[in-house]
Amino acid sequence: MQTTVTYRKTAETFTAGAKTLPQCYFVSSDIFAEEQTAIFSAKWVCVGHQSQLATAGDYFVREVAGESLIILRDQKGTIRGFYNVCRHRGTRLCENATGHSSAIQCPYHAWTYALDGKLIGAPGMDQVPGFEKTDYSLGGANLALWEGFIFVNLGDEPDPLEEVLAPLNGKFTHWNLPRLRSAKRIEYDVRANWKLIFENYSECYHCPGVHPMLSKVSPFDSAENDLCEGPFLGGFMSIRKGASLTMSGNACALPVGDMTGEDHARVFYYSIFPNMLLSLHPDYVMVHQVWPQSPERTLILCDWFFHPEAFAHADFHPEDAIEFWDMTNKQDWHVCELSQQGIASRAYQPGPYSPRESIPAAWDREYLRHMSLFPERVP
């Protein structure tokens, strides 16, 4: 059962005097490197959804904080994560972004690993005194599932994901997230700092001018937030009666879950620190993964998820939602790029947040809290 939530208007949680971050946080290579250490190498980050690994042997490769990881489903159906590094001479094992294989074989000297990471073939090594295959399994990465999404953590002894995300227990149950399937993924290469993506996602102050079509079906001033501080932020916005956030304005698929009461006419937006944006609609769920590439560049992976039974229905029109949000995403990325360009100017000074930007201000505070663990490197 979904957790009952009391919503509060964004303006009521506004912190007077909050300003945007100083320029260095958007352009400094040193700060970018420290983010990779303090945040992306130390926190649980979303790398995908279990539906991407439908059968044993399916895999995909994801780079996290400069480390290439193989995410796969093994012979017993368990999802695992391994460093993409051969235990022989360190060769990169998987070159393709996705694939299917009954084993992992090094392209250099044919060392071969089972899907559970155990070394099962090492040509000629039986002649090496004391060599034991059991000593050379693939290096494992911390991996855990939450609501069907796959998270990894590069830390040595991270807090369990179930404890980290415990405040969200039961919150998204009626969207059936573990069961959903992606109908489409679009990758966006955005010339802007990753923090600008989160700040943009977390407010609709910009919507009337930037998103005229979105504003027609979801009033920009209807936002109410229930998660207002910390690593999980957001709330809902209203959808005009009888409408859906699609190009046609009509629902494009079966409901993803058992919507009750006013949730039939709401879209929920949440950011999950540090790299997940979760957009929950009555008929689909959109998820962004945010991957910083440099101080001025961010790769964004956007998936549209639908109820698995929707795919067989004649009235299934996923492109209706995909086209709507591809247009809206590109509008957002454009203004983020304009922000990056302006922030890089010597004329930039931190500006005041408005009452409609309390969630971006809260996101900044959470970001700075994590960065403050390394105060000697943060201005």
Residue, then its C-alpha position, 0 to 999 in steps of 0.5 A: m500500500q502506498t504511504t499516505v503523504t501530506y503535501r506542502k506548497t513549495a513556497e512554504t518551505f522556501t529558505a529566504g536568502a538562498k542563492t545559486l552556487p558560485q561559478c567554480y562549482f560549474v567550471s572547475s576541473d578540480i571540483f569535478a574531480e572531487e565530485q567523482t571521488a566524494i559522490f559518484s565513487a562513494k554513493w549508490v548510483c542508478v545504472g539501469h533496470q532489471s528489465q534490461l537483463a531479461t535472461a541469463g547471459d544478458y549484460f550491459v556495460r556502464e562507466v561509473a566514476g571512470e570505472s567500466l562495470i559489467i552488469l549481468r544476469d547469471q545462470k541462477g538469475t541473479i543480477r551481478g556487477f563486475y569490474n570490466v578488467c581481466r585478472h590476467r593482465g588487466t585487459r578490458l573484457c567487454e567492448n560492446a555496450t550491451g550483449h548476451s553471452s554464456a561466459i565472459q572471455c578476455p579478447y587478449h589471452a582467452w581467460t574465461y569467466a563464468l557469469d558468476g565471475k569465477l575463472i573457468g578457463a586459463p590456457g597454459m596456466d596449469q603449468v604455473p606452480g601454485f596457480e589456482k583458478t579460485d584465486y582469480s575471480l572477477g573483481g565484484a562491484n557492490l550491487a543492489l536492487w531497489e524497485g526493480f532499478i539496479f544500483v552500484n556503489l564503488g565504495d569499500e563498505p557502503d551502507p546497504l542500499e535498503e537502509v539508504l533508501a529506507p525513507l522511500n519504502g512503500k512510496f512508489t508501490h502502486w506504480n509497479l516499478p519492478r514490473l515495468r519495461s522500457a519501450k525506448r531509450i534516448e541518450y542526450d549529450v548536453r553541454a552543461n554541468w550536471k548540477l544544472i540538470f538537477e536544478n532545472y528538473s526541480e522547478c517549474y518557474h521556467c515552464p511558462g516561457v520554456h515549455p508552452m505545451l507542457s504548461k497547457v496540460s500541467p499548470f506550472d503553479s500547481a506544484e506541491n512537494d512532500l520531500c523538501e530536504g535531503p537526498f530525495l526531493g520533489g512532489f507532484m504537479s496537476i494534470r488538467k482533467g482528461a488530459s495526459l502528458t502526451m502529444s495528443g493529450n490522451a493516455c497512450a497506454l494501460p495505467v502502470g498501476d492502481m491509481t487512486g483518488e486524485d493521483h489519476a490527475r497528477v504527475f510526480y517528480y522526484s530526484i534521487f541523489p546523485n544521478m536519478l530523476l523519476s517522473l511518475h505518470p498514470d500511464y507511463v514512468m520516465v527515468h533519467q540517469v545523469w552521468p557527468q562527463s566533464p564540468e561542462r558536459t553531461l550524458i543523460l540516459c532517458d527511458w520510458f517505461f510502460h506496463p508489460e501488458a500494454f505492449a500487446h494492446a492495439d491502443f498502445h502508442p508509446e511514441d505519443a509520450i516519447e515525442f512529448w518528452d523528447m521535445t520537452n527534454k530538448q527545451d530543458w537541455h537548451v536552457c541548461e546549456l545557455s545557463q552554462q554559457g552565462i555562468a562561465s562568464r566573468a560577469y556571473q555572480p550567484g543570484p537569488y532563488s525565488p520562492r518557486e525554487s525551494i527544491p533547487a536550493a535544497w538540492d544545492r544544500e544536499y550537494l554541498r553537504h556531501m562535498s563538505l566531507f572534503p573541505e580542504r578541496v572545496p572553496 
